[in-house]
């Protein structure tokens, strides 16, 4: 599936605060912890727990969220399909970064070991 300009614009305007509770619910319902979720978010973005909560309070859009992030140098290793999109084929950089995050959360919820999710090797 190819993302459309309308889809990309919708993702840019979506707030991290509106999606974060869904991430928490998804991982906790599968026996993972909020601490593990934060570890995954920090690995991808460089944001520690305090900064995550500030961005939620600010109602930062994904556009603003990823402008402030220092994307992990190994983020390009995140591949596969999420929400019907092949991550490595997404042309819009913001949409791709957002799908990176979705993919990491999905892997966490599916029970993948943290060392594999964090692609450090």
Buried (B, 14 or more C-beta within 10 A) or exposed (E): EEBEEEBBBEBBEBBBBEBBEEBBEBBBEEEBEEEBBBBBBBBBBEBEBEBBBEBBEBEBBBBBBBEBBEBBEEBEEBEEBBEEBEBEEBEBEBBBBBBBBBBBBBBBBEEEEBEEBBBEE
